[in-house]
C-alpha cells in the first residue's frame, strides 16, 4: 500500500493507477476521489473508504484531472464546472465525470469491463432477447443510476452484432462499451465529442441509414420526440430513462410534452413502443448483486391503455396477467422468483417490494406450484 505521507506526493502513474488496480481487484463498480478524503470505492452497492491510502491532496487531484482530460476538455471543465470523459486501462474502460465541489476538483469513475456479457451471464430474463429480433419500434431499459442499464443495452446490441447484418448507431455520453465488428456495422457517437447533443444525434441518425439506434439517455422533449419519430419511420430504437417501473416510464415520456401535445404523443407512443425493462440491482444472498426486473411486453391491451391514459395499475395488471402468455413480469413476480431460487433473502425481497402483501401472495402461489 501507499507509504508516503500523502497520496498527493505520489507520481500520477504510481498513485492513481494503484488505486484503480485496487478497485478492479475488489470488483468495484465505482471510484470516488476528492481532496481531503481517502479514496472511496463502491463495492456491491456499498461505499468502502480506503483508509489504507492517505488522504488525497490538491496536487494529486490536479494531476488526475490533467491525466483524464485533454486540454480542450479542461477548458470546457473550467467553464462548465463538470466534464464527462472515458479512458481504457488494464482491460477495462472507465466512464469518468470530473466536477467541482466546494471549490475543488472531484472525480467519479464507473468501471466498465471491455468484455460485453451475455444476457444469461447477467441473470436477466431470457425473454428480453426477443427484442433483438424486432425490425422496428422502441424498447426502453429503465432504472436508477447504477442499476445496470448500460450493460443490459450493450448485451442486446452485441447480440444483434453477433447474429444479424445491421447498421447500428449508438449515441452515448460518454461511449462506454466498445463493440468489436462482427456481422453488423457499428458506429459509436459520443456526445460532446462527435455530436453536440442527444437530440442532434438522433435527428442526424435519420440521414445515416441505420437499422438500429441506441440512445444512451432520453433527457429532454426533443430527444424523446426524435426517438419516437425514428421508431415510427421503420427503425429499431433502444433507449434509457431514469424511472423505476414501466408505467412510470410511459408517464415520464408523455409528461415532458406540453398538455396540448400529450394526446398525440400517447397515440404515437402506443404505436411504436414494443417493450420496457425496468431494472433494480439487489444484494445477492451469496454475495454480489443480482437484477430484479419488471418486463413489459407491449400487446394490444397495453397499447389501448397508453392511448386512453388509464391508471398505471391497469398496466401493471396487464403485465402480471400476461406472465405465462408472453413472458412479461412485474417487479413482485421477479422478486418472488429470485427469492424462491435462493438468490435473495426474504428481507431484501420485502424491502424492494412495491406491495409486500402482493409479494407474499405470489411467493405462496409459486411455492404451492412447486
C-alpha positions as CSV (number, residue, x, y, z in Angstrom):
1,X,0.0,0.0,0.0
2,X,1.0,3.6,-0.2
3,X,3.7,4.5,2.3
4,X,4.3,8.2,1.6
5,X,2.9,10.9,3.8
6,X,0.2,12.0,1.3
7,X,-1.1,10.4,-1.8
8,X,-0.7,13.8,-3.4
9,X,3.1,13.5,-3.2
10,X,2.9,10.4,-5.4
11,X,3.7,10.3,-9.2
12,X,0.4,10.0,-11.1
13,X,1.2,6.6,-12.5
14,X,2.3,5.3,-9.1
15,X,-0.7,6.6,-7.1
16,X,-3.7,6.9,-9.3
17,X,-3.3,3.6,-11.1
18,X,-2.5,1.8,-7.9
19,X,-5.9,2.9,-6.6
20,X,-7.5,1.9,-9.9
21,X,-5.9,-1.6,-9.7
22,X,-7.1,-2.0,-6.2
23,X,-10.7,-1.1,-7.3
24,X,-10.5,-3.7,-10.1
25,X,-9.2,-6.4,-7.7
26,X,-12.2,-5.7,-5.4
27,X,-14.7,-5.9,-8.3
28,X,-15.8,-2.3,-7.6
29,X,-18.4,-0.6,-9.7
30,X,-17.2,3.0,-9.0
31,X,-14.3,5.0,-7.7
32,X,-14.6,8.4,-6.0
33,X,-11.7,10.8,-5.5
34,X,-11.7,14.2,-3.8
35,X,-9.4,16.5,-1.9
36,X,-9.2,15.8,1.8
37,X,-10.6,12.3,1.8
38,X,-9.3,8.8,1.3
39,X,-10.2,7.1,-2.0
40,X,-13.7,5.7,-1.8
41,X,-14.9,2.6,-3.8
42,X,-18.4,1.3,-4.3
43,X,-18.4,-2.5,-3.9
44,X,-21.7,-4.5,-4.2
45,X,-23.6,-1.2,-3.8
46,X,-21.9,-0.2,-0.6
47,X,-19.3,2.6,-0.1
48,X,-15.9,1.5,1.1
49,X,-13.4,4.1,2.4
50,X,-9.9,3.0,1.5
51,X,-8.1,4.1,4.7
52,X,-5.0,2.2,3.8
53,X,-4.4,5.1,1.5
54,X,-3.8,8.5,3.0
55,X,-6.0,11.5,2.1
56,X,-5.7,13.0,-1.4
57,X,-4.4,16.5,-1.7
58,X,-4.8,19.3,-4.2
59,X,-1.6,18.5,-6.2
60,X,-2.7,14.8,-6.6
61,X,-6.2,15.8,-7.7
62,X,-4.8,18.3,-10.1
63,X,-2.6,15.6,-11.7
64,X,-5.6,13.3,-12.0
65,X,-7.6,15.9,-13.9
66,X,-4.7,16.6,-16.2
67,X,-4.4,12.8,-16.8
68,X,-8.0,12.3,-17.5
69,X,-9.0,15.4,-19.6
70,X,-7.5,16.8,-22.8
71,X,-6.6,20.4,-23.0
72,X,-9.9,21.2,-24.7
73,X,-11.8,19.2,-22.1
74,X,-10.1,21.1,-19.3
75,X,-11.1,24.4,-20.9
76,X,-14.7,23.2,-21.0
77,X,-14.5,22.0,-17.4
78,X,-13.3,25.3,-16.2
79,X,-16.3,27.0,-17.9
80,X,-19.0,24.4,-17.1
81,X,-17.6,23.1,-13.7
82,X,-18.1,19.5,-14.8
83,X,-17.0,17.3,-17.7
84,X,-17.5,13.7,-18.9
85,X,-14.7,11.6,-20.3
86,X,-13.6,8.0,-20.7
87,X,-10.4,6.0,-20.9
88,X,-9.1,2.5,-21.0
89,X,-6.7,0.7,-18.6
90,X,-6.0,-2.9,-17.6
91,X,-8.6,-4.4,-19.9
92,X,-11.3,-2.1,-18.6
93,X,-13.0,1.1,-19.8
94,X,-13.8,3.8,-17.3
95,X,-16.7,6.3,-17.6
96,X,-15.3,9.5,-15.9
97,X,-17.1,12.5,-14.5
98,X,-14.9,15.4,-13.3
99,X,-16.7,18.0,-11.3
100,X,-16.2,20.9,-8.8
101,X,-17.4,20.6,-5.3
102,X,-16.8,23.3,-2.6
103,X,-14.4,24.9,-5.0
104,X,-12.1,21.9,-5.5
105,X,-11.9,19.0,-8.0
106,X,-13.6,15.7,-7.6
107,X,-13.8,12.6,-9.8
108,X,-16.4,9.8,-10.1
109,X,-15.4,6.8,-12.2
110,X,-17.6,3.9,-13.3
111,X,-15.7,0.7,-14.2
112,X,-16.8,-1.0,-17.3
113,X,-15.4,-4.4,-18.4
114,X,-14.3,-4.5,-22.0
115,X,-15.9,-7.9,-22.4
116,X,-19.6,-7.5,-23.1
117,X,-21.5,-10.1,-21.1
118,X,-24.3,-12.3,-22.5
119,X,-27.9,-11.8,-21.1
120,X,-27.6,-15.2,-19.4
121,X,-24.5,-14.1,-17.5
122,X,-26.3,-11.1,-16.2
123,X,-29.2,-13.2,-14.6
124,X,-31.7,-11.3,-16.7
125,X,-34.9,-12.8,-18.1
126,X,-34.2,-14.6,-21.3
127,X,-37.4,-13.2,-22.8
128,X,-35.7,-9.8,-23.4
129,X,-33.5,-11.4,-26.0
130,X,-36.6,-11.4,-28.2
131,X,-36.3,-7.6,-28.5
132,X,-33.2,-8.1,-30.7
133,X,-35.4,-9.8,-33.4
134,X,-37.6,-6.8,-33.8
135,X,-37.2,-4.8,-37.1
136,X,-38.7,-1.5,-35.8
137,X,-40.2,0.1,-32.7
138,X,-39.0,1.5,-29.4
139,X,-37.6,-0.6,-26.5
140,X,-36.7,1.1,-23.2
141,X,-34.4,-0.1,-20.4
142,X,-35.0,1.9,-17.3
143,X,-33.8,2.1,-13.7
144,X,-31.9,4.3,-11.3
145,X,-28.2,5.3,-11.7
146,X,-26.1,2.2,-11.3
147,X,-28.9,-0.3,-11.9
148,X,-27.1,-1.9,-14.9
149,X,-29.0,-0.3,-17.8
150,X,-25.9,0.3,-19.9
151,X,-24.7,-3.3,-19.5
152,X,-28.1,-4.7,-20.5
153,X,-28.3,-2.5,-23.6
154,X,-24.8,-3.4,-24.5
155,X,-25.7,-7.1,-24.3
156,X,-28.7,-6.6,-26.5
157,X,-26.8,-4.6,-29.1
158,X,-23.9,-7.2,-29.1
159,X,-26.4,-10.0,-29.6
160,X,-27.6,-8.2,-32.8
161,X,-24.0,-7.6,-33.8
162,X,-23.2,-11.3,-33.5
163,X,-26.2,-12.7,-35.4
164,X,-27.5,-10.1,-37.8
165,X,-26.3,-7.9,-40.6
166,X,-27.4,-4.5,-39.4
167,X,-26.1,-0.9,-39.4
168,X,-26.1,0.1,-35.7
169,X,-25.6,3.6,-34.4
170,X,-25.0,4.2,-30.7
171,X,-25.3,7.7,-29.1
172,X,-23.7,7.8,-25.7
173,X,-22.4,10.3,-23.1
174,X,-19.6,9.1,-23.0
175,X,-19.1,5.9,-25.0
176,X,-18.9,3.0,-22.6
177,X,-18.7,-0.4,-24.1
178,X,-16.8,-0.6,-27.4
179,X,-18.1,-3.1,-29.8
180,X,-15.9,-5.4,-32.0
181,X,-17.3,-5.6,-35.5
182,X,-18.8,-9.0,-36.2
183,X,-21.8,-9.3,-38.5
184,X,-23.0,-5.7,-38.1
185,X,-21.6,-2.3,-38.9
186,X,-21.4,-0.3,-35.7
187,X,-20.8,3.4,-35.4
188,X,-20.5,4.9,-31.9
189,X,-21.1,8.7,-31.4
190,X,-20.1,10.4,-28.2
191,X,-22.0,13.5,-27.1
192,X,-19.7,16.4,-26.7
193,X,-17.0,14.9,-28.9
194,X,-18.7,13.6,-32.1
195,X,-22.0,15.5,-31.8
196,X,-23.3,18.4,-29.7
197,X,-26.4,16.7,-28.1
198,X,-28.5,13.6,-27.9
199,X,-31.3,15.4,-29.8
200,X,-28.9,16.4,-32.6
201,X,-27.5,12.9,-32.9
202,X,-30.9,11.2,-33.0
203,X,-32.1,13.7,-35.7
204,X,-29.0,13.2,-37.7
205,X,-29.3,9.4,-37.4
206,X,-32.3,9.6,-39.8
207,X,-29.9,10.5,-42.6
208,X,-27.2,7.9,-41.7
209,X,-29.1,4.8,-43.0
210,X,-29.3,3.0,-39.6
211,X,-31.2,-0.2,-38.9
212,X,-30.8,0.1,-35.1
213,X,-30.1,3.1,-32.9
214,X,-29.1,3.1,-29.3
215,X,-29.9,6.4,-27.4
216,X,-27.9,6.4,-24.3
217,X,-30.3,8.7,-22.4
218,X,-33.5,10.5,-23.3
219,X,-33.1,13.7,-21.3
220,X,-35.4,16.1,-23.0
221,X,-38.5,16.7,-25.1
222,X,-36.6,17.0,-28.4
223,X,-34.7,13.8,-27.9
224,X,-37.8,11.8,-26.9
225,X,-39.7,13.2,-29.9
226,X,-36.9,12.4,-32.3
227,X,-36.6,8.9,-30.9
228,X,-40.3,8.3,-31.4
229,X,-40.1,9.6,-34.9
230,X,-37.1,7.4,-35.7
231,X,-39.1,4.3,-34.4
232,X,-42.1,5.4,-36.5
233,X,-40.0,5.5,-39.7
234,X,-39.1,1.9,-39.5
235,X,-36.1,1.8,-37.3
236,X,-35.4,-0.2,-34.1
237,X,-34.6,2.2,-31.2
238,X,-33.2,1.2,-27.8
239,X,-33.1,3.9,-25.2
240,X,-32.9,4.5,-21.4
241,X,-34.9,6.5,-18.9
242,X,-34.3,7.0,-15.1
243,X,-37.6,5.6,-13.9
244,X,-38.4,2.7,-11.6
245,X,-41.2,1.0,-13.4
246,X,-42.7,0.5,-16.9
247,X,-45.8,2.6,-16.1
248,X,-43.6,5.4,-14.7
249,X,-41.6,5.3,-17.9
250,X,-44.7,5.8,-20.1
251,X,-45.9,8.7,-18.0
252,X,-42.4,10.3,-17.9
253,X,-42.2,10.3,-21.7
254,X,-45.7,11.8,-22.1
255,X,-45.5,14.3,-19.3
256,X,-42.4,16.1,-20.7
257,X,-44.6,17.4,-23.5
258,X,-47.0,20.4,-23.2
259,X,-50.5,19.3,-22.3
260,X,-51.8,20.2,-25.8
261,X,-49.5,17.7,-27.4
262,X,-49.8,14.8,-24.9
263,X,-52.7,13.0,-26.5
264,X,-50.9,12.9,-29.9
265,X,-47.8,11.6,-28.1
266,X,-49.9,8.9,-26.4
267,X,-51.1,7.8,-29.8
268,X,-47.6,7.8,-31.3
269,X,-46.0,6.0,-28.3
270,X,-48.8,3.4,-28.2
271,X,-48.0,2.6,-31.9
272,X,-44.2,2.3,-31.6
273,X,-43.5,1.0,-28.0
274,X,-42.6,-2.7,-28.0
275,X,-41.3,-3.3,-24.5
276,X,-39.8,-1.9,-21.3
277,X,-37.3,-3.5,-18.9
278,X,-37.1,-1.8,-15.5
279,X,-34.1,-2.9,-13.5
280,X,-33.2,-2.9,-9.8
281,X,-29.8,-4.3,-8.6
282,X,-30.2,-6.1,-5.3
283,X,-27.8,-7.7,-2.8
284,X,-27.4,-11.4,-3.7
285,X,-27.8,-13.9,-0.8
286,X,-24.3,-15.3,-1.6
287,X,-22.6,-12.0,-2.2
288,X,-22.5,-9.7,-5.2
289,X,-25.7,-8.3,-6.8
290,X,-28.5,-9.7,-8.9
291,X,-31.1,-7.8,-11.0
292,X,-34.8,-7.8,-10.3
293,X,-36.6,-6.8,-13.5
294,X,-40.1,-5.7,-14.4
295,X,-40.6,-6.7,-18.1
296,X,-43.4,-5.2,-20.1
297,X,-44.1,-6.9,-23.4
298,X,-46.5,-4.5,-25.2
299,X,-49.7,-6.1,-26.6
300,X,-52.9,-4.6,-27.9
301,X,-54.4,-4.2,-24.5
302,X,-51.4,-2.2,-23.2
303,X,-51.4,-0.1,-26.4
304,X,-55.1,0.8,-25.6
305,X,-54.2,1.6,-22.0
306,X,-51.5,4.0,-23.1
307,X,-53.8,5.7,-25.6
308,X,-56.6,6.1,-23.1
309,X,-54.5,7.4,-20.2
310,X,-55.6,4.6,-17.9
311,X,-54.4,4.3,-14.3
312,X,-50.8,2.9,-14.0
313,X,-52.2,0.0,-12.0
314,X,-54.1,-1.1,-15.1
315,X,-50.8,-1.5,-17.0
316,X,-49.3,-3.4,-14.0
317,X,-52.3,-5.8,-14.0
318,X,-51.8,-6.5,-17.7
319,X,-48.1,-7.2,-17.1
320,X,-49.0,-9.7,-14.4
321,X,-51.8,-11.4,-16.3
322,X,-49.5,-11.9,-19.3
323,X,-46.7,-13.6,-17.4
324,X,-47.3,-17.1,-18.7
325,X,-48.6,-16.0,-22.1
326,X,-45.7,-13.8,-23.3
327,X,-43.1,-13.8,-20.5
328,X,-43.8,-10.4,-19.1
329,X,-43.4,-10.0,-15.3
330,X,-44.0,-7.4,-12.6
331,X,-41.3,-6.5,-10.1
332,X,-43.2,-8.5,-7.4
333,X,-43.1,-11.6,-9.7
334,X,-39.4,-11.1,-10.3
335,X,-38.7,-10.7,-6.6
336,X,-40.7,-13.8,-5.8
337,X,-38.8,-15.8,-8.4
338,X,-35.4,-14.6,-7.1
339,X,-36.4,-15.5,-3.5
340,X,-37.7,-18.9,-4.5
341,X,-34.4,-19.6,-6.3
342,X,-32.4,-18.6,-3.2
343,X,-30.8,-15.6,-4.9
344,X,-32.1,-13.0,-2.5
345,X,-33.2,-13.1,1.1
346,X,-36.8,-12.6,2.3
347,X,-35.7,-9.3,3.9
348,X,-34.3,-8.0,0.6
349,X,-37.4,-9.1,-1.3
350,X,-39.7,-7.3,1.1
351,X,-37.5,-4.2,1.3
352,X,-37.8,-3.7,-2.5
353,X,-41.4,-4.8,-2.9
354,X,-44.0,-2.1,-4.0
355,X,-46.7,-4.0,-2.1
356,X,-45.4,-6.6,0.5
357,X,-48.8,-8.4,0.7
358,X,-48.9,-8.9,-3.1
359,X,-45.3,-10.2,-3.0
360,X,-46.2,-12.6,-0.2
361,X,-49.2,-13.9,-2.1
362,X,-47.1,-14.5,-5.2
363,X,-44.5,-16.4,-3.2
364,X,-47.1,-18.6,-1.6
365,X,-48.6,-19.4,-5.1
366,X,-45.2,-20.2,-6.5
367,X,-44.3,-22.5,-3.6
368,X,-47.6,-24.4,-3.9
369,X,-47.0,-24.8,-7.7
370,X,-43.6,-26.3,-7.0
